[in-house]
Amino acid sequence: MRNSKALNILAKASEAHRSGKRKQAERLYRKLVSARPDMGSAWNGLGTLLFENGNLEQAEYALKRAVGATQPYPRALYNLALIYHQQGLVKKAFKCLEQLLEKEPGFAQAWNFMGVIYKEQGEFEKAFECFEKALELLPGFAEAWNNKGTLFDALGKSDEAVSAYEKALSIQPNYVSALFNLAQAFHNSGKLSEASKYYQKVLALEPDHTQAAFLLKASSCDQKDIPEAPPIQYVKGLFDQCSDKFEEILVKELDYKTPGHLLSLALPYLGEGLAILDLGCGTGLAAPLLRPLASYLAGLDASQRMLVQAEKKGLYDELVQADILKEWGLKKKVFDFMFCADVLVYIGALESVFSNIKKYLRPRGMLAFSVEESNTSKYELRASGRYAHSENYIETCLSAGGFELLESKQSVLRYDQNKPVQGILFVARKME
């Protein structure tokens, strides 16, 4: 096939791809790579389409062919990095980007992607350098400004984060990710009216943006028709982004001592050699306290990045990523004791949680948990994005769920902006 004809087919395939005519695009790409296997750009188009369709194995093959073709397409390495990153193969993704930048050091998108990976690995200084390099090459790169903002947020530099998000929006006014991040930055700094304004802008562009809808409720402190729980994506994202510094922030900055206080309240009712589930285990902060009592210690959390940190402690026999409101998927099906510190604050209606707990707890099994204290009749959603529950509501849920309340105690759970967060600790037993 002559080069002019091949380029014409490639143009038609690319146009079909852009127009969402995926089957037509794939047919044209495959026709082209069959006739011209030396044409790297055609393999890249096919690989990109297959990746978008979720066919990762074939996409990887096509993109490797693009890189190794007689007429190679180096930027296929960027798409390969996307595949490996999605699969959690960080080293392979990083290697692809390094190879690409050796060939094309002026490719700003690759510097930006490398910065994202460095940030995810907690290497903030290197991430900053990569974002700076991307913006030096392409000052109007809105995505890099947005990512730079998330880096400032991770470093606790809220003013710099706001400036970066605003710069991204000056370039791309309807950039939903930057609008949402800016809203969160205002929210976290206590500027709730500003936060509400930007959540509303997000929802005007994406009415189904569940995280913005949830946080708009929280920032407006409107208790009418509040959701029973936040979107699971919000919970995952919240803890994924702070997993590397979670314990440092919680223990040193917020003076968090709830696990120790909660276990002390439960200890008189516990023996040794127990099968224990650390429900919402996070980074495993409670594991050193629970392990001496456990013959088997499992941990469950919604955030995979938190579980990566928990695994490093080497104290758990089983770690599972799951939504506490869904099926848990644990190998062990029955536990003697469940420990749930500072977890139920991320759920409003607790009936289904106690139902799940009951399913995995043996008869006469023990449960210890904490909540933030509310004076409402049931529960309220606070500006923090956390829920607070009334003692009466908890007692009602326990009784209806087949639990006997043994102990309850008011306690300061942690400090937020130097103010104590009042909560209640509970110890209950499953009735036979």
N, C-alpha and C positions, 0 to 999 in steps of 0.2 A: 504494500500500500504506500503510495507516494505521500510525502510529508504534508503537502497542501491538503490532501483529502483527509489525512489523519487529524490535522488541526481543525478542519471543518467539523468532523465528527466529535472531537473533544469539545468544541464550542457548543454544539447542540446538546451534548451530554451535560455540560456544566449549566447551561440554561435550564434544562429540564430539572436538574438537581436543585437549582435555586428556586424554581417555581413549585417545588414540592411534588413533581411528577417522578416519584422515586423508581417505579418499575421501569419507566421509559429510560431514565438516566442509567440505571443498572444495566439494562440491555445494551445501551450504546457503549458504556464503559467496557463491558465484557467483550463486545465485538471488537473494540479498539485494542485491548490488551492481547486478544487472541491473534489479531493481525500484526500488531506492533508491540511485542513483549519487551522491546528495548526502550519503550516510551515511559519514563518514570512518572511524568505528570498524569498520564492516564491511570496508572496503578494507584497514584495518590488519590485521584478522584474516586476511584472504586473503593479504596480503603476507607476514605472519609465517609462515604455513603454507607458502607457496611457497619462502620462504627456507630453512626447515627441510628441504624436499624437494630443495634444491640448484638450484632454478630461479631463478637470481639475476636474470635479465633481466625476467621477468614479476613477480617480487617487487618489484623496483625500481619498475616501472610502477605496481603496486597501491599501494605505500606513498606514492609521489608523489601519486596520486589521493587518498589519505587526508589528506595535508597540505593539498591544494588544494580539497578538497570544500567545499560550501556549509556543511555541518556538519563542520568540520575536526577531525582528531584529531592534535594536535601531537606526541604521544609517538611517532607513526609516524616522526618524525625520528630517534629513538633507534634504531629498527630499520633505517632507511636508513643510519645511521652504522655499524651492525654490518656491513652488506653492503659498504660502501665500505672499511671497515677490513680485512675479509677479502680484498678484492681488492687491497689495498696502496695504495688511493687515500686517503692520510692527510689531505690538505688538504680533500677533500670530506667525509670523516667528521667532521673537526673543525668544518667550517662548519655541518654539520647540528646538532651538539651546541651550538654557539654560538647558533643560531637557536632551538633548543629552550629553552635556559636564559634567553633573552630573554623567552620566553612563560611559562616555568615555572621561575623561579630556585630554587624549593624542591625540585626533582626530584633527589634525592641520587644516584640511579643515573647520571644524566648527568654529574654532577661526578666520580663515580668513574671513568667511562669516559674522561672528558677527562684525568684523572690518569694512566690507563694509557697513553694516547697520548703525553702529555708524557714519561713515563718511557721509553717506547720510543725517543723522539727524543733522549734524553739530557738533557732539561731537568728535572733532578731537583727544583730548588727550586719550579718551577711545579707539578710533579706532587704534591709534598708539600702545597702549598696546596690543591689540588683534593681530595686524600684527606681533609685536615682539614675542608674545607667539607662533604664528603659525610657525615663522621662527626658534625659539628656538627648537621646536619639529621636524621641517623638514627644515633644512637649504637650501636644494635644491628645495624649493617650489617656482617655477618661478612665479606663479600667485600671491602669497603673496608679492613677491618683486615688481611686477608690481603695485599691489594695494597700496603698501607703497609709490611707486613713485607718484601715483595720489594724495595721501594724502599730500606729500611734495609740489606738484604743487598747491594744494588748499591753502596751507599755504604760498605760495609765495617763497618757498625755492627751486629755480630752480636747483642749483648745486646738492643738495641732491636728487632731483627727477631724474636728469640725471644719477647719480650713481646707484640709485635703478633700473632704467630701464636697464642700462647696465649690472647689476648683473643678472637680469631676462634673458637677452639675452645670457649671458655667459652660462647659464644653458640650455636654449632652444632657439637656434639661429634664428629659423624661427617663433618665437612667434609674430604673427601679431599685437596683441594689444599692446605689449611692443614696437615694432618697430614704430607703429603709435604714441604712447604716447611720445616716445623719439623724434620723428620728431617734434611734437607739442612743446615740451619743448625747443628744439633749435629754433624753429620758434618764440616762444613768447619772447625769450631772444635776438632776433635779429640776430641769427646765421643762416642766410637764406640758405647759401650753404650747411651747414650740414643738415638742415631741408630737403632740396630738395633731398639729397642723401638717407635719410631714407624713405621719401615718395615714392621714386622710388623702394626701396626694398619692401615696402608694396605692391605696384602695381605689382611687379614681382611675388609675391606670390598670390595676389588676384587682378587680373586685373579689377574686377568690384567694387573695393573699391572706391565708389564715393567721400567720404570725402577726402581721400588721393589725388585723382585726382584733386579735387577742390583746396586743399591747396597747392599742387605742383604748380599749376598755380599762386596762390597768392605769394608763396615764391620765385618763379623765376621771378616775375614781367613781365611775358610774356603776352602781351595784344592780341596776335593772337588767335582767336577762343575762347575767354573767355566765360564761361557759363553765361546764362542770369540770373541765380540765383544759390545759393549754394544748396546742398542737404538738404532737410528739417531735416534729421537726424543730420546734422552738427549744424544747428541752435538750435535745441532742446537740443543737448548735450552741446553746448556752454553755454547756459543759465541755464540748469538744474544743472550743476556743480558749478555755482557761485551764485545760487539763495539766499543762506543764507547770503552772504556777499555783495550782489549786490549793495545795496544802499550805504553801507559804502564805498565800492571801488569807485563807480561812483561819489558820492557827495564829500567825503572827500579827496580822492586821485586824482581824475581826475577833480575836480572843475566843475562838470556838473551842468549847470544852464539853459539848453535849454528849459525845459518845461515852466519855468516862462517867459523867453524871447519870446517864441513862442505864449503863451497865451496873453501876453501884446500886441503883434502885431495884434492879431485877435480880441481883446476885443471891439474895436470901431464898429465892424460889428455884435456883438452878443447881444442878449437880455438875458432874464432869463427864467427859467422854461423850459429849452431845453432838448430834448432827445439827449444825447451825447454818442458817441462811442469812447472809448479810444483804438485806434487801435495799437496793439503791446504794451499793457499796462504794461507788465513786472510785477514788484512787486507792482505796483500801485503808483509809485512815483508822478504821476500827479494828482491822485485822490483828494487830499485835495484842489488843485487849481480848479478842474473842478466841484466838488460836489456843491459848492454854486450856480453855474449857472444851475444845472441840476434838472429836475423833474424826469429824469430816466438816470442812468449812467451805461453803459455796458462796459465791458473790454474783449478784445480778444487777445490771445497770443499763440504762438506755444509751449511754455514750461509749462508743468503742474506744475512743481515745482515753477516756478515764480508765477503762479496763486494761489498756496497755500499761498504764502506770501501776494499776493494782497488781498485775502479773509480775512486775519487777520485784515486788516484795517477797515472792516465793512462799506465801503463806496460805494460799487458797488451793483446795483440791479441785475446784471447778469454778470457772468464770463464764457467764453467759450474758450476751447482749439481748435485751428484750424490753418491751414496753410493759411496765408494771400492770397496765390495764388490760393487756392481752394475754395469750398463752405464754408461759414462761420458758418451756422447752428445756427444763433441767433434766440432767441424767438421773439424779436422785429425786425420788418422788415423795418422800416423807421426811420431815424435819422435827426435831425436838424443840427447837428454839428459833424464832425469827427476830432479827434485830433491824430496826428501821429508823435511823437517826437523820433528821432534817431532810426527809424525803416526801412525806405527805404534805409538806408545804407547797409542793408543785402540783397538787391535785385538790379540786374543790369537793366534789361528791365522792365520798369514801366507801359507799356501800359495795361497789364492785371490787375494790381493793381488798376489803375484809373477806369477801367471797373467795378470791384467789388465795389469800393467806390460809383460810380455813381448809381449802382443798389440799394444800401441801403440808399442813401441820397435823401431827399425830393427835389422837385424843388425849386431852390433858396437857397438850403441848403449850409452850410459853411464847408470848409475844411482848416485845418492848418497842415503843415508838414515841416520837415527839411531834408536836404541832405548835405553830404559833397561835397565841391566844386571841380570841375575838369575843366581843361583847354582843355580837349579833345572835340571832336565834339558831343559825346553822353555820354558815361560812361566808367569808367576804374575800374579794380579790383586791389586793393592795397595789399601790403604785410600783412596788418593787417587782411586780409580776408573780409574787407568791400569794398563797392563800393563808388565811387565818381561820381557825375553827373554834366554835364555842365548846366548852366542856360538856354541856348538856347534849349537844349534837354527837360528840364522840361516844358518850355513854349510851345514847340511843342506838348508834350504829353497832357498837360492840354487842349490846344485848340482842339486837335483831339478827346479828351475824353468828350468834351462838358462842359468845365469849363472856367470861366472868371477869369483871374489873377487880384487880387485886390492889393496885396502888396508883395514885396520881399525885403529882407534885408540881407546883409552879417553879419555873426556873428561867434564868436568863440564858437564851440559846446562843447568842453571839452579840456583837456590837455592829451597828450599821450607822455610818457617819457619826461615830462616837456616841451613839445612843443605844441603850440596851434594848434588845428585841425580846419581849416577854413571851414565854411559851409554857407548855404543860408537858410533862413526861408521864407516860402511862405504862403500866405493866398489867397484862391480862392473860387469862388462861382459857384455852379452848375447852368448852364443856363436851362431855362424851355424847 
